[in-house]
Amino acid sequence: MDSPDVNVLIYAFDEAARDPAFAVHVARAAFAIVTTPTDLASGVVAQLRPDLLDDTFLADWRETYNEGACSQAGGVATNAETELDGRTVYIATCGGGLTVYHAAIPERDIIVSLFSIGEGRFGEQLIGDLRP
């Protein structure tokens, strides 16, 4: 029997694979999940096709990802922007306590998006540790 962690990852991959826009815009992607008994983080590292990553594309990506991530967690409650380790990070919180993070690595045409819940703040840790 699949664990809930595996089901979250399979669902995220399945949703992306069924979205025609994902294949049009993303050259390659990696999906990952990390859990403990009290914490969960799941996300995607997506390398976009050349010349797509700009402010408009990133804003649309964030909005779409946030809606999907928060759809089962009370909807998007707030949006914020901050700096972590010199990188702009976009943070959305869902009504149910889930937190969604986004960061871009423009020099590599990469967007990292993930959601997390729990006191371990895995999402914040993972986004904060990104390297160019």
N, CA, C and O atoms as CSV, one atom per row, in Angstrom:
chain,resi,resn,atom,element,x,y,z
A,1,MET,N,N,0.840,-1.186,0.000
A,1,MET,CA,C,0.000,0.000,0.000
A,1,MET,C,C,0.878,1.239,0.000
A,1,MET,O,O,1.863,1.307,0.734
A,2,ASP,N,N,0.521,2.222,-0.824
A,2,ASP,CA,C,1.292,3.456,-0.901
A,2,ASP,C,C,1.115,4.272,0.364
A,2,ASP,O,O,0.028,4.309,0.940
A,3,SER,N,N,2.193,4.932,0.801
A,3,SER,CA,C,2.087,5.844,1.932
A,3,SER,C,C,1.475,7.150,1.437
A,3,SER,O,O,1.489,7.408,0.233
A,4,PRO,N,N,0.935,7.986,2.334
A,4,PRO,CA,C,0.405,9.287,1.899
A,4,PRO,C,C,1.477,10.125,1.216
A,4,PRO,O,O,1.163,10.903,0.314
A,5,ASP,N,N,2.749,9.984,1.631
A,5,ASP,CA,C,3.830,10.760,1.040
A,5,ASP,C,C,3.991,10.429,-0.438
A,5,ASP,O,O,4.123,11.328,-1.269
A,6,VAL,N,N,3.980,9.149,-0.763
A,6,VAL,CA,C,4.100,8.724,-2.145
A,6,VAL,C,C,2.888,9.197,-2.934
A,6,VAL,O,O,3.031,9.606,-4.086
A,7,ASN,N,N,1.714,9.152,-2.350
A,7,ASN,CA,C,0.507,9.601,-3.039
A,7,ASN,C,C,0.569,11.085,-3.380
A,7,ASN,O,O,0.117,11.487,-4.452
A,8,VAL,N,N,1.120,11.906,-2.488
A,8,VAL,CA,C,1.277,13.338,-2.759
A,8,VAL,C,C,2.185,13.542,-3.966
A,8,VAL,O,O,1.879,14.338,-4.853
A,9,LEU,N,N,3.299,12.823,-3.996
A,9,LEU,CA,C,4.248,12.955,-5.093
A,9,LEU,C,C,3.642,12.469,-6.404
A,9,LEU,O,O,3.800,13.121,-7.436
A,10,ILE,N,N,2.953,11.337,-6.376
A,10,ILE,CA,C,2.317,10.807,-7.582
A,10,ILE,C,C,1.263,11.781,-8.093
A,10,ILE,O,O,1.162,12.012,-9.298
A,11,TYR,N,N,0.474,12.354,-7.179
A,11,TYR,CA,C,-0.552,13.315,-7.577
A,11,TYR,C,C,0.083,14.532,-8.256
A,11,TYR,O,O,-0.392,14.971,-9.304
A,12,ALA,N,N,1.144,15.076,-7.672
A,12,ALA,CA,C,1.803,16.252,-8.244
A,12,ALA,C,C,2.359,15.943,-9.629
A,12,ALA,O,O,2.195,16.733,-10.559
A,13,PHE,N,N,3.006,14.810,-9.763
A,13,PHE,CA,C,3.558,14.426,-11.058
A,13,PHE,C,C,2.439,14.221,-12.074
A,13,PHE,O,O,2.540,14.684,-13.210
A,14,ASP,N,N,1.381,13.533,-11.675
A,14,ASP,CA,C,0.260,13.259,-12.561
A,14,ASP,C,C,-0.392,14.550,-13.039
A,14,ASP,O,O,-0.711,14.688,-14.220
A,15,GLU,N,N,-0.589,15.491,-12.129
A,15,GLU,CA,C,-1.187,16.779,-12.501
A,15,GLU,C,C,-0.313,17.498,-13.522
A,15,GLU,O,O,-0.823,18.021,-14.512
A,16,ALA,N,N,0.986,17.530,-13.295
A,16,ALA,CA,C,1.901,18.208,-14.225
A,16,ALA,C,C,1.914,17.498,-15.577
A,16,ALA,O,O,1.889,18.153,-16.618
A,17,ALA,N,N,1.952,16.172,-15.571
A,17,ALA,CA,C,2.010,15.410,-16.812
A,17,ALA,C,C,0.751,15.600,-17.661
A,17,ALA,O,O,0.820,15.548,-18.889
A,18,ARG,N,N,-0.389,15.816,-17.021
A,18,ARG,CA,C,-1.642,15.998,-17.755
A,18,ARG,C,C,-1.825,17.432,-18.255
A,18,ARG,O,O,-2.689,17.681,-19.096
A,19,ASP,N,N,-1.046,18.357,-17.763
A,19,ASP,CA,C,-1.190,19.758,-18.144
A,19,ASP,C,C,-0.378,20.030,-19.413
A,19,ASP,O,O,0.852,20.013,-19.366
A,20,PRO,N,N,-1.041,20.279,-20.541
A,20,PRO,CA,C,-0.296,20.502,-21.782
A,20,PRO,C,C,0.664,21.688,-21.692
A,20,PRO,O,O,1.717,21.676,-22.330
A,21,ALA,N,N,0.319,22.704,-20.915
A,21,ALA,CA,C,1.195,23.871,-20.787
A,21,ALA,C,C,2.511,23.509,-20.109
A,21,ALA,O,O,3.546,24.104,-20.407
A,22,PHE,N,N,2.477,22.540,-19.202
A,22,PHE,CA,C,3.704,22.128,-18.511
A,22,PHE,C,C,4.719,21.604,-19.531
A,22,PHE,O,O,5.883,22.004,-19.510
A,23,ALA,N,N,4.289,20.727,-20.404
A,23,ALA,CA,C,5.192,20.161,-21.411
A,23,ALA,C,C,5.684,21.213,-22.396
A,23,ALA,O,O,6.813,21.134,-22.880
A,24,VAL,N,N,4.844,22.190,-22.693
A,24,VAL,CA,C,5.230,23.245,-23.627
A,24,VAL,C,C,6.310,24.140,-23.024
A,24,VAL,O,O,7.214,24.582,-23.733
A,25,HIS,N,N,6.224,24.407,-21.723
A,25,HIS,CA,C,7.114,25.365,-21.081
A,25,HIS,C,C,8.312,24.755,-20.365
A,25,HIS,O,O,9.331,25.424,-20.196
A,26,VAL,N,N,8.209,23.512,-19.948
A,26,VAL,CA,C,9.249,22.901,-19.119
A,26,VAL,C,C,10.064,21.910,-19.934
A,26,VAL,O,O,9.522,20.971,-20.518
A,27,ALA,N,N,11.386,22.133,-19.968
A,27,ALA,CA,C,12.287,21.226,-20.679
A,27,ALA,C,C,12.528,19.956,-19.877
A,27,ALA,O,O,12.564,18.859,-20.433
A,28,ARG,N,N,12.694,20.109,-18.562
A,28,ARG,CA,C,12.876,18.956,-17.669
A,28,ARG,C,C,12.485,19.376,-16.262
A,28,ARG,O,O,12.531,20.554,-15.907
A,29,ALA,N,N,12.097,18.376,-15.466
A,29,ALA,CA,C,11.643,18.670,-14.105
A,29,ALA,C,C,11.971,17.503,-13.186
A,29,ALA,O,O,12.063,16.351,-13.611
A,30,ALA,N,N,12.142,17.837,-11.923
A,30,ALA,CA,C,12.329,16.832,-10.876
A,30,ALA,C,C,11.334,17.129,-9.769
A,30,ALA,O,O,11.183,18.274,-9.342
A,31,PHE,N,N,10.663,16.094,-9.313
A,31,PHE,CA,C,9.705,16.209,-8.218
A,31,PHE,C,C,10.298,15.507,-7.008
A,31,PHE,O,O,10.942,14.465,-7.136
A,32,ALA,N,N,10.077,16.081,-5.838
A,32,ALA,CA,C,10.629,15.470,-4.624
A,32,ALA,C,C,9.712,15.702,-3.444
A,32,ALA,O,O,8.859,16.589,-3.444
A,33,ILE,N,N,9.920,14.867,-2.435
A,33,ILE,CA,C,9.149,14.975,-1.201
A,33,ILE,C,C,10.063,14.617,-0.037
A,33,ILE,O,O,10.920,13.741,-0.155
A,34,VAL,N,N,9.873,15.294,1.079
A,34,VAL,CA,C,10.599,14.967,2.303
A,34,VAL,C,C,9.591,15.016,3.455
A,34,VAL,O,O,8.764,15.924,3.536
A,35,THR,N,N,9.678,14.022,4.342
A,35,THR,CA,C,8.715,13.963,5.438
A,35,THR,C,C,9.364,13.481,6.722
A,35,THR,O,O,10.412,12.834,6.727
A,36,THR,N,N,8.699,13.823,7.793
A,36,THR,CA,C,8.926,13.228,9.105
A,36,THR,C,C,7.518,12.936,9.626
A,36,THR,O,O,6.547,13.247,8.935
A,37,PRO,N,N,7.372,12.364,10.794
A,37,PRO,CA,C,6.013,12.148,11.295
A,37,PRO,C,C,5.206,13.440,11.470
A,37,PRO,O,O,3.976,13.390,11.512
A,38,THR,N,N,5.875,14.593,11.571
A,38,THR,CA,C,5.152,15.845,11.815
A,38,THR,C,C,5.334,16.906,10.739
A,38,THR,O,O,4.744,17.982,10.835
A,39,ASP,N,N,6.134,16.630,9.720
A,39,ASP,CA,C,6.436,17.634,8.705
A,39,ASP,C,C,6.349,17.031,7.308
A,39,ASP,O,O,6.543,15.832,7.111
A,40,LEU,N,N,6.051,17.898,6.349
A,40,LEU,CA,C,5.975,17.482,4.953
A,40,LEU,C,C,6.414,18.641,4.072
A,40,LEU,O,O,6.029,19.786,4.306
A,41,ALA,N,N,7.215,18.344,3.066
A,41,ALA,CA,C,7.524,19.308,2.008
A,41,ALA,C,C,7.523,18.530,0.698
A,41,ALA,O,O,8.036,17.413,0.630
A,42,SER,N,N,6.948,19.123,-0.332
A,42,SER,CA,C,6.896,18.507,-1.643
A,42,SER,C,C,7.026,19.610,-2.681
A,42,SER,O,O,6.459,20.691,-2.526
A,43,GLY,N,N,7.765,19.333,-3.727
A,43,GLY,CA,C,7.921,20.390,-4.716
A,43,GLY,C,C,8.502,19.921,-6.020
A,43,GLY,O,O,8.708,18.729,-6.251
A,44,VAL,N,N,8.762,20.897,-6.871
A,44,VAL,CA,C,9.298,20.658,-8.199
A,44,VAL,C,C,10.421,21.647,-8.482
A,44,VAL,O,O,10.361,22.816,-8.102
A,45,VAL,N,N,11.444,21.144,-9.159
A,45,VAL,CA,C,12.492,21.976,-9.735
A,45,VAL,C,C,12.279,21.862,-11.240
A,45,VAL,O,O,12.438,20.784,-11.813
A,46,ALA,N,N,11.925,22.961,-11.872
A,46,ALA,CA,C,11.591,22.938,-13.293
A,46,ALA,C,C,12.557,23.810,-14.075
A,46,ALA,O,O,12.699,25.003,-13.805
A,47,GLN,N,N,13.219,23.197,-15.049
A,47,GLN,CA,C,14.045,23.981,-15.960
A,47,GLN,C,C,13.188,24.301,-17.172
A,47,GLN,O,O,12.729,23.410,-17.887
A,48,LEU,N,N,12.985,25.587,-17.383
A,48,LEU,CA,C,12.122,26.041,-18.468
A,48,LEU,C,C,12.851,25.998,-19.800
A,48,LEU,O,O,14.080,25.955,-19.860
A,49,ARG,N,N,12.077,26.011,-20.845
A,49,ARG,CA,C,12.661,26.131,-22.185
A,49,ARG,C,C,13.271,27.535,-22.282
A,49,ARG,O,O,12.822,28.446,-21.586
A,50,PRO,N,N,14.272,27.722,-23.122
A,50,PRO,CA,C,14.974,29.008,-23.200
A,50,PRO,C,C,14.044,30.193,-23.467
A,50,PRO,O,O,13.047,30.084,-24.181
A,51,ASP,N,N,14.408,31.322,-22.870
A,51,ASP,CA,C,13.762,32.619,-23.091
A,51,ASP,C,C,12.314,32.715,-22.589
A,51,ASP,O,O,11.562,33.573,-23.050
A,52,LEU,N,N,11.921,31.856,-21.661
A,52,LEU,CA,C,10.572,31.937,-21.107
A,52,LEU,C,C,10.511,32.635,-19.757
A,52,LEU,O,O,9.504,33.259,-19.424
A,53,LEU,N,N,11.574,32.532,-18.986
A,53,LEU,CA,C,11.541,33.021,-17.613
A,53,LEU,C,C,11.660,34.539,-17.562
A,53,LEU,O,O,12.732,35.109,-17.765
A,54,ASP,N,N,10.526,35.172,-17.285
A,54,ASP,CA,C,10.499,36.607,-17.031
A,54,ASP,C,C,9.497,36.837,-15.899
A,54,ASP,O,O,8.893,35.887,-15.401
A,55,ASP,N,N,9.322,38.089,-15.494
A,55,ASP,CA,C,8.441,38.392,-14.365
A,55,ASP,C,C,7.000,37.949,-14.610
A,55,ASP,O,O,6.344,37.443,-13.699
A,56,THR,N,N,6.507,38.135,-15.829
A,56,THR,CA,C,5.131,37.757,-16.148
A,56,THR,C,C,4.942,36.248,-16.075
A,56,THR,O,O,3.964,35.766,-15.503
A,57,PHE,N,N,5.887,35.498,-16.661
A,57,PHE,CA,C,5.786,34.040,-16.624
A,57,PHE,C,C,5.855,33.543,-15.182
A,57,PHE,O,O,5.071,32.683,-14.779
A,58,LEU,N,N,6.788,34.083,-14.412
A,58,LEU,CA,C,6.948,33.654,-13.019
A,58,LEU,C,C,5.686,33.952,-12.205
A,58,LEU,O,O,5.274,33.128,-11.388
A,59,ALA,N,N,5.076,35.104,-12.414
A,59,ALA,CA,C,3.843,35.452,-11.688
A,59,ALA,C,C,2.717,34.480,-12.042
A,59,ALA,O,O,1.976,34.046,-11.160
A,60,ASP,N,N,2.584,34.138,-13.316
A,60,ASP,CA,C,1.549,33.199,-13.731
A,60,ASP,C,C,1.822,31.803,-13.166
A,60,ASP,O,O,0.902,31.128,-12.702
A,61,TRP,N,N,3.075,31.377,-13.204
A,61,TRP,CA,C,3.465,30.073,-12.636
A,61,TRP,C,C,3.092,30.014,-11.155
A,61,TRP,O,O,2.488,29.046,-10.695
A,62,ARG,N,N,3.461,31.063,-10.415
A,62,ARG,CA,C,3.177,31.092,-8.977
A,62,ARG,C,C,1.676,31.007,-8.706
A,62,ARG,O,O,1.233,30.236,-7.855
A,63,GLU,N,N,0.907,31.797,-9.429
A,63,GLU,CA,C,-0.538,31.810,-9.212
A,63,GLU,C,C,-1.146,30.424,-9.479
A,63,GLU,O,O,-1.963,29.939,-8.696
A,64,THR,N,N,-0.747,29.806,-10.569
A,64,THR,CA,C,-1.261,28.484,-10.916
A,64,THR,C,C,-0.856,27.444,-9.880
A,64,THR,O,O,-1.683,26.640,-9.448
A,65,TYR,N,N,0.410,27.457,-9.480
A,65,TYR,CA,C,0.906,26.493,-8.494
A,65,TYR,C,C,0.218,26.707,-7.148
A,65,TYR,O,O,-0.199,25.747,-6.499
A,66,ASN,N,N,0.100,27.965,-6.733
A,66,ASN,CA,C,-0.551,28.275,-5.451
A,66,ASN,C,C,-1.996,27.783,-5.424
A,66,ASN,O,O,-2.442,27.197,-4.438
A,67,GLU,N,N,-2.716,28.026,-6.507
A,67,GLU,CA,C,-4.107,27.575,-6.568
A,67,GLU,C,C,-4.194,26.057,-6.423
A,67,GLU,O,O,-5.050,25.546,-5.701
A,68,GLY,N,N,-3.307,25.341,-7.110
A,68,GLY,CA,C,-3.307,23.883,-7.018
A,68,GLY,C,C,-2.924,23.392,-5.638
A,68,GLY,O,O,-3.586,22.520,-5.075
A,69,ALA,N,N,-1.854,23.951,-5.091
A,69,ALA,CA,C,-1.367,23.511,-3.775
A,69,ALA,C,C,-2.382,23.821,-2.684
A,69,ALA,O,O,-2.569,23.024,-1.765
A,70,CYS,N,N,-3.033,24.967,-2.779
A,70,CYS,CA,C,-3.962,25.386,-1.725
A,70,CYS,C,C,-5.388,24.899,-1.942
A,70,CYS,O,O,-6.242,25.104,-1.079
A,71,SER,N,N,-5.663,24.263,-3.066
A,71,SER,CA,C,-7.040,23.858,-3.371
A,71,SER,C,C,-7.610,22.895,-2.334
A,71,SER,O,O,-8.814,22.905,-2.080
A,72,GLN,N,N,-6.765,22.071,-1.739
A,72,GLN,CA,C,-7.217,21.136,-0.708
A,72,GLN,C,C,-6.870,21.632,0.698
A,72,GLN,O,O,-7.053,20.911,1.679
A,73,ALA,N,N,-6.370,22.865,0.789
A,73,ALA,CA,C,-5.917,23.395,2.077
A,73,ALA,C,C,-6.532,24.758,2.384
A,73,ALA,O,O,-5.866,25.628,2.946
A,74,GLY,N,N,-7.797,24.946,2.019
A,74,GLY,CA,C,-8.489,26.178,2.386
A,74,GLY,C,C,-8.303,27.347,1.458
A,74,GLY,O,O,-8.707,28.460,1.798
A,75,GLY,N,N,-7.701,27.144,0.284
A,75,GLY,CA,C,-7.490,28.234,-0.665
A,75,GLY,C,C,-6.353,29.154,-0.245
A,75,GLY,O,O,-5.883,29.094,0.891
A,76,VAL,N,N,-5.916,29.999,-1.163
A,76,VAL,CA,C,-4.822,30.945,-0.885
A,76,VAL,C,C,-5.341,32.017,0.056
A,76,VAL,O,O,-6.342,32.675,-0.230
A,77,ALA,N,N,-4.653,32.192,1.185
A,77,ALA,CA,C,-5.061,33.191,2.176
A,77,ALA,C,C,-4.239,34.463,2.053
A,77,ALA,O,O,-4.793,35.561,2.112
A,78,THR,N,N,-2.917,34.336,1.881
A,78,THR,CA,C,-2.050,35.511,1.779
A,78,THR,C,C,-0.922,35.245,0.798
A,78,THR,O,O,-0.566,34.099,0.524
A,79,ASN,N,N,-0.369,36.333,0.276
A,79,ASN,CA,C,0.822,36.291,-0.578
A,79,ASN,C,C,1.827,37.285,-0.027
A,79,ASN,O,O,1.464,38.375,0.417
A,80,ALA,N,N,3.093,36.899,-0.061
A,80,ALA,CA,C,4.153,37.783,0.426
A,80,ALA,C,C,5.409,37.570,-0.418
A,80,ALA,O,O,5.510,36.621,-1.197
A,81,GLU,N,N,6.351,38.477,-0.238
A,81,GLU,CA,C,7.631,38.414,-0.926
A,81,GLU,C,C,8.699,38.780,0.081
A,81,GLU,O,O,8.527,39.712,0.866
A,82,THR,N,N,9.818,38.039,0.062
A,82,THR,CA,C,10.904,38.317,0.995
A,82,THR,C,C,12.238,37.967,0.344
A,82,THR,O,O,12.281,37.487,-0.788
A,83,GLU,N,N,13.304,38.208,1.059
A,83,GLU,CA,C,14.645,37.827,0.610
A,83,GLU,C,C,15.176,36.747,1.542
A,83,GLU,O,O,15.150,36.913,2.762
A,84,LEU,N,N,15.652,35.656,0.984
A,84,LEU,CA,C,16.333,34.612,1.746
A,84,LEU,C,C,17.662,34.356,1.073
A,84,LEU,O,O,17.709,33.971,-0.096
A,85,ASP,N,N,18.735,34.567,1.801
A,85,ASP,CA,C,20.085,34.339,1.278
A,85,ASP,C,C,20.310,35.095,-0.034
A,85,ASP,O,O,20.944,34.578,-0.954
A,86,GLY,N,N,19.784,36.328,-0.113
A,86,GLY,CA,C,19.991,37.168,-1.282
A,86,GLY,C,C,19.086,36.860,-2.464
A,86,GLY,O,O,19.253,37.458,-3.527
A,87,ARG,N,N,18.147,35.961,-2.317
A,87,ARG,CA,C,17.253,35.577,-3.412
A,87,ARG,C,C,15.823,35.992,-3.074
A,87,ARG,O,O,15.377,35.830,-1.938
A,88,THR,N,N,15.104,36.527,-4.065
A,88,THR,CA,C,13.703,36.851,-3.863
A,88,THR,C,C,12.912,35.552,-3.758
A,88,THR,O,O,13.014,34.674,-4.614
A,89,VAL,N,N,12.135,35.450,-2.707
A,89,VAL,CA,C,11.294,34.272,-2.470
A,89,VAL,C,C,9.859,34.757,-2.324
A,89,VAL,O,O,9.578,35.714,-1.602
A,90,TYR,N,N,8.969,34.085,-3.016
A,90,TYR,CA,C,7.550,34.387,-2.967
A,90,TYR,C,C,6.888,33.340,-2.081
A,90,TYR,O,O,7.123,32.143,-2.244
A,91,ILE,N,N,6.065,33.790,-1.148
A,91,ILE,CA,C,5.462,32.891,-0.167
A,91,ILE,C,C,3.957,33.113,-0.150
A,91,ILE,O,O,3.478,34.239,-0.014
A,92,ALA,N,N,3.232,32.028,-0.288
A,92,ALA,CA,C,1.777,32.066,-0.145
A,92,ALA,C,C,1.411,31.165,1.023
A,92,ALA,O,O,2.025,30.117,1.226
A,93,THR,N,N,0.428,31.570,1.774
A,93,THR,CA,C,-0.095,30.703,2.822
A,93,THR,C,C,-1.521,30.318,2.448
A,93,THR,O,O,-2.295,31.119,1.925
A,94,CYS,N,N,-1.831,29.074,2.735
A,94,CYS,CA,C,-3.166,28.551,2.468
A,94,CYS,C,C,-3.984,28.656,3.747
A,94,CYS,O,O,-3.431,28.699,4.846
A,95,GLY,N,N,-5.289,28.697,3.598
A,95,GLY,CA,C,-6.173,28.800,4.743
A,95,GLY,C,C,-5.963,27.695,5.769
A,95,GLY,O,O,-6.183,27.912,6.961
A,96,GLY,N,N,-5.542,26.517,5.327
A,96,GLY,CA,C,-5.359,25.378,6.224
A,96,GLY,C,C,-3.975,25.258,6.821
A,96,GLY,O,O,-3.675,24.244,7.453
A,97,GLY,N,N,-3.107,26.265,6.644
A,97,GLY,CA,C,-1.794,26.240,7.270
A,97,GLY,C,C,-0.642,25.812,6.374
A,97,GLY,O,O,0.516,25.921,6.777
A,98,LEU,N,N,-0.923,25.335,5.190
A,98,LEU,CA,C,0.119,24.966,4.242
A,98,LEU,C,C,0.825,26.234,3.767
A,98,LEU,O,O,0.175,27.262,3.579
A,99,THR,N,N,2.132,26.182,3.572
A,99,THR,CA,C,2.894,27.319,3.070
A,99,THR,C,C,3.517,26.929,1.735
A,99,THR,O,O,4.053,25.829,1.594
A,100,VAL,N,N,3.447,27.826,0.757
A,100,VAL,CA,C,3.955,27.579,-0.582
A,100,VAL,C,C,5.090,28.566,-0.850
A,100,VAL,O,O,4.968,29.760,-0.577
A,101,TYR,N,N,6.195,28.048,-1.387
A,101,TYR,CA,C,7.382,28.865,-1.668
A,101,TYR,C,C,7.748,28.764,-3.139
A,101,TYR,O,O,7.579,27.720,-3.770
A,102,HIS,N,N,8.258,29.885,-3.680
A,102,HIS,CA,C,8.749,29.912,-5.058
A,102,HIS,C,C,10.027,30.737,-5.102
A,102,HIS,O,O,10.144,31.764,-4.434
A,103,ALA,N,N,10.972,30.277,-5.890
A,103,ALA,CA,C,12.181,31.051,-6.157
A,103,ALA,C,C,12.631,30.735,-7.572
A,103,ALA,O,O,12.429,29.628,-8.071
A,104,ALA,N,N,13.239,31.718,-8.207
A,104,ALA,CA,C,13.756,31.527,-9.563
A,104,ALA,C,C,15.275,31.585,-9.531
A,104,ALA,O,O,15.880,32.310,-8.741
A,105,ILE,N,N,15.865,30.800,-10.411
A,105,ILE,CA,C,17.304,30.849,-10.647
A,105,ILE,C,C,17.448,31.212,-12.128
A,105,ILE,O,O,17.640,30.336,-12.971
A,106,PRO,N,N,17.353,32.519,-12.441
A,106,PRO,CA,C,17.263,32.955,-13.832
A,106,PRO,C,C,18.463,32.553,-14.689
A,106,PRO,O,O,18.313,32.272,-15.878
A,107,GLU,N,N,19.647,32.526,-14.087
A,107,GLU,CA,C,20.832,32.180,-14.881
A,107,GLU,C,C,20.802,30.734,-15.377
A,107,GLU,O,O,21.600,30.354,-16.235
A,108,ARG,N,N,19.891,29.937,-14.843
A,108,ARG,CA,C,19.754,28.534,-15.281
A,108,ARG,C,C,18.343,28.241,-15.798
A,108,ARG,O,O,18.011,27.083,-16.051
A,109,ASP,N,N,17.512,29.273,-15.957
A,109,ASP,CA,C,16.120,29.111,-16.417
A,109,ASP,C,C,15.337,28.145,-15.531
A,109,ASP,O,O,14.562,27.328,-16.028
A,110,ILE,N,N,15.543,28.242,-14.216
A,110,ILE,CA,C,14.924,27.305,-13.281
A,110,ILE,C,C,13.968,28.030,-12.343
A,110,ILE,O,O,14.236,29.135,-11.871
A,111,ILE,N,N,12.841,27.365,-12.091
A,111,ILE,CA,C,11.911,27.774,-11.042
A,111,ILE,C,C,11.828,26.623,-10.049
A,111,ILE,O,O,11.689,25.462,-10.434
A,112,VAL,N,N,11.917,26.961,-8.766
A,112,VAL,CA,C,11.721,25.981,-7.701
A,112,VAL,C,C,10.443,26.368,-6.974
A,112,VAL,O,O,10.306,27.494,-6.495
A,113,SER,N,N,9.513,25.431,-6.896
A,113,SER,CA,C,8.247,25.665,-6.206
A,113,SER,C,C,7.984,24.488,-5.283
A,113,SER,O,O,8.143,23.330,-5.669
A,114,LEU,N,N,7.580,24.798,-4.068
A,114,LEU,CA,C,7.287,23.720,-3.136
A,114,LEU,C,C,6.295,24.178,-2.093
A,114,LEU,O,O,6.107,25.373,-1.862
A,115,PHE,N,N,5.663,23.201,-1.467
A,115,PHE,CA,C,4.775,23.507,-0.360
A,115,PHE,C,C,5.203,22.699,0.838
A,115,PHE,O,O,5.782,21.621,0.701
A,116,SER,N,N,4.917,23.223,2.019
A,116,SER,CA,C,5.293,22.497,3.231
A,116,SER,C,C,4.340,22.834,4.367
A,116,SER,O,O,3.635,23.843,4.359
A,117,ILE,N,N,4.357,21.944,5.333
A,117,ILE,CA,C,3.591,22.137,6.551
A,117,ILE,C,C,4.357,21.469,7.678
A,117,ILE,O,O,4.992,20.434,7.475
A,118,GLY,N,N,4.300,22.057,8.864
A,118,GLY,CA,C,4.962,21.484,10.027
A,118,GLY,C,C,5.928,22.458,10.667
A,118,GLY,O,O,6.376,23.425,10.051
A,119,GLU,N,N,6.233,22.174,11.921
A,119,GLU,CA,C,7.106,23.058,12.689
A,119,GLU,C,C,8.552,23.030,12.217
A,119,GLU,O,O,9.314,23.944,12.530
A,120,GLY,N,N,8.948,22.002,11.471
A,120,GLY,CA,C,10.312,21.930,10.947
A,120,GLY,C,C,10.600,22.943,9.854
A,120,GLY,O,O,11.756,23.178,9.503
A,121,ARG,N,N,9.533,23.550,9.312
A,121,ARG,CA,C,9.664,24.587,8.277
A,121,ARG,C,C,10.592,24.143,7.144
A,121,ARG,O,O,11.486,24.878,6.725
A,122,PHE,N,N,10.351,22.911,6.658
A,122,PHE,CA,C,11.188,22.347,5.594
A,122,PHE,C,C,11.207,23.216,4.345
A,122,PHE,O,O,12.256,23.381,3.724
A,123,GLY,N,N,10.065,23.770,3.970
A,123,GLY,CA,C,10.006,24.607,2.777
A,123,GLY,C,C,10.941,25.795,2.864
A,123,GLY,O,O,11.680,26.090,1.925
A,124,GLU,N,N,10.904,26.468,3.990
A,124,GLU,CA,C,11.783,27.623,4.188
A,124,GLU,C,C,13.252,27.195,4.150
A,124,GLU,O,O,14.086,27.879,3.558
A,125,GLN,N,N,13.559,26.078,4.773
A,125,GLN,CA,C,14.938,25.579,4.769
A,125,GLN,C,C,15.404,25.247,3.351
A,125,GLN,O,O,16.505,25.624,2.950
A,126,LEU,N,N,14.567,24.543,2.599
A,126,LEU,CA,C,14.954,24.138,1.252
A,126,LEU,C,C,15.137,25.343,0.342
A,126,LEU,O,O,16.129,25.422,-0.383
A,127,ILE,N,N,14.204,26.274,0.366
A,127,ILE,CA,C,14.318,27.483,-0.475
A,127,ILE,C,C,15.525,28.307,-0.057
A,127,ILE,O,O,16.233,28.840,-0.911
A,128,GLY,N,N,15.771,28.419,1.238
A,128,GLY,CA,C,16.906,29.191,1.730
A,128,GLY,C,C,18.254,28.615,1.362
A,128,GLY,O,O,19.250,29.336,1.316
A,129,ASP,N,N,18.295,27.312,1.097
A,129,ASP,CA,C,19.561,26.652,0.763
A,129,ASP,C,C,19.829,26.540,-0.730
A,129,ASP,O,O,20.799,25.896,-1.129
A,130,LEU,N,N,18.991,27.152,-1.567
A,130,LEU,CA,C,19.217,27.084,-3.012
A,130,LEU,C,C,20.532,27.750,-3.392
A,130,LEU,O,O,20.929,28.755,-2.802
A,131,ARG,N,N,21.180,27.189,-4.357
A,131,ARG,CA,C,22.415,27.762,-4.889
A,131,ARG,C,C,22.229,28.045,-6.377
A,131,ARG,O,O,21.461,27.357,-7.050
A,132,PRO,N,N,22.937,29.066,-6.897
A,132,PRO,CA,C,22.791,29.376,-8.324
A,132,PRO,C,C,23.262,28.251,-9.221
A,132,PRO,O,O,23.200,28.370,-10.444
